[in-house]
Amino acid sequence: MKTHKDLRAWQFSIQLAQRIYVLTSKYPPDERFGLTSQMRRAAVSIAANIAEGAARQSTREFLHFLHVARGSVSELHTEVEISRSIGMIPEPAFLEVARMIDRQGRLVQGLIRAVGNTGRRINV
């Protein structure tokens, strides 16, 4: 039986969350409850919502959680942009993470399309 762990969107979201944790570990201590916390929560939310949606019984519920995950992708992208603009992320790290976030967005959107186009529950 397949689970959320078999979804590329979920697998990549774990890699992205790990990268965000490493990146934010270098943020100043006074940002622990600011950008650090927000970015980590957004990154974890992507993976968590994909997993929770996949465990739901209906396509409609799955799609709802995938849309929440897509929102978290956008939130994370915004927080990374802000971090770059205030000099907390060096340009090479910003470019790497921005590419990862863009890829994550495409993976989630592709999953939304796949689930929505079937008109019924896909076999996760």
C-alpha positions in Angstrom: 0.0 0.0 0.0 1.4 3.4 -1.0 1.5 6.3 1.4 2.3 10.0 1.4 6.0 8.9 1.6 5.8 7.7 -2.0 4.8 11.2 -3.3 7.7 13.2 -4.8 6.1 16.4 -3.5 6.3 15.1 0.0 9.8 13.6 -0.4 11.2 16.9 -1.7 9.3 18.9 1.0 11.4 17.0 3.6 14.6 18.0 1.9 13.4 21.6 1.7 12.5 21.7 5.4 16.0 20.3 6.3 17.6 23.0 4.2 15.6 25.7 5.8 16.5 24.4 9.3 20.2 24.5 8.4 19.9 28.0 6.8 18.0 29.5 9.7 20.4 28.0 12.3 22.8 30.7 11.2 20.3 33.5 11.8 20.9 35.8 14.8 19.5 34.7 18.2 17.1 37.7 18.3 15.4 36.2 15.2 14.6 32.9 16.9 11.0 34.0 17.4 10.8 36.0 14.2 11.9 34.9 10.8 13.6 31.7 12.0 10.4 30.4 13.6 8.1 31.5 10.7 10.3 30.0 8.0 10.7 26.7 9.8 6.9 26.5 10.5 6.1 27.2 6.8 8.6 24.6 5.6 7.3 22.0 8.0 3.7 22.9 7.0 4.3 22.0 3.4 5.3 18.4 4.3 2.7 18.1 7.0 -0.2 19.2 4.8 0.7 16.9 2.0 0.9 14.0 4.4 -2.4 14.9 6.1 -4.2 15.4 2.8 -3.0 12.0 1.5 -4.4 10.4 4.6 -7.9 11.8 4.2 -10.7 9.9 2.7 -11.9 12.1 -0.1 -10.4 13.9 -3.1 -11.9 17.1 -1.9 -10.2 16.9 1.4 -6.9 16.0 -0.2 -7.1 18.9 -2.5 -7.9 21.3 0.4 -4.7 20.2 2.2 -2.7 20.5 -1.0 -3.9 24.1 -1.4 -2.8 24.8 2.1 0.6 23.4 1.3 0.8 25.6 -1.8 0.0 28.6 0.4 2.9 27.6 2.7 5.2 27.4 -0.3 4.3 31.1 -1.1 4.7 32.1 2.5 8.2 30.5 2.7 9.2 32.2 -0.6 8.2 35.6 0.9 10.1 35.0 4.1 13.2 34.0 2.1 12.9 37.1 0.0 12.6 39.3 3.1 15.6 37.5 4.6 17.6 38.2 1.5 16.5 41.9 1.4 17.7 42.5 4.9 21.0 40.7 4.4 20.4 37.6 6.4 20.9 35.2 3.5 24.0 35.5 1.3 23.1 35.6 -2.4 24.4 32.0 -3.3 22.3 30.5 -0.5 19.3 32.6 -1.5 19.5 31.4 -5.1 19.8 27.7 -4.0 16.8 28.0 -1.6 14.7 30.0 -4.1 15.2 27.3 -6.7 14.2 24.6 -4.2 11.1 26.6 -3.3 10.2 27.1 -6.9 10.6 23.3 -7.5 8.5 22.6 -4.5 5.8 24.8 -5.8 5.8 23.0 -9.1 5.6 19.6 -7.4 2.6 20.7 -5.3 0.9 22.3 -8.2 1.4 19.1 -10.3 0.0 17.0 -7.5 -3.0 19.3 -7.3 -3.5 18.9 -11.0 -3.2 15.1 -10.9 -5.6 14.7 -8.0 -8.1 17.2 -9.4 -8.0 15.7 -12.9 -8.8 12.3 -11.8 -12.2 13.4 -10.4 -11.8 10.6 -7.8 -9.4 9.6 -5.0 -5.9 8.7 -6.4 -4.1 5.7 -5.0 -1.4 7.3 -2.8 
